[in-house]
Amino acid sequence: MKPAINPSQGLVLALAAVVISGCAHQRPQPLYYWGAYQSQVYEHFKAETGPEEQIAVLEAEVEHAKATNQALPPGFQAHLAMLYGKTGHADKLVSNLEAEKRQFPEGSTFMDFLLKKFQK
């Protein structure tokens, strides 16, 4: 009687199973660290929390992103700049718009527009 699978085929099947199962457990890392950013934008539009509370949450997210070597998402620093503008922190407004412009040069035109509006 002849076996259904010879030993060399069994070895190939076993290796294939190991490779496939090893790949299945790896998750791709997200491109950006979103943290509480989206919920804070929502909070801003609901107006249930003030800009100071939102700044505190977002600044903690900035520190977490730095500590874990993750990039902030598009709009994060611009939103933080807007909050700083509402609280009268002009220097932080400008530095966050400049940081947004450096990280996402495709938004430079809009960031320049906002900077000019602020400087008037």
C-alpha positions, 0 to 999 in steps of 0.5 A: 500500500502506497502512502497518500503523502510522501515524506518530502511532500509532508515536509513542504506542507508543514513548512507552508503551514508554519509560514502562513500561520506566522504571517497571519499574526502580524498586524501592520503598524498604523501610519499615524498615532491618532490617540484622542485626536478625533474625539477631541475634534468632536468635543470641539464641535460639540463645545462641551469642553473648553479649549484649555481641557482639549489642549491638555489632552492633545499635549499629552497625546503629543508627548505619547507620540514622541515617547513611542516614536510615532507620527501625529496625523494630518491636521493634529498640530493645526487643530492644536494651533487653533486651540492655542489661538483661542486661548491667546497663546500666539507663539504656540499657535505659530509654532504648531502651524509651522510644525504642521507645515513641515510635517505635511508640506502639501498643506503649506499653502493653507498653513501660510494662509492661516499664518497670514490671517493671524498676523493681520 
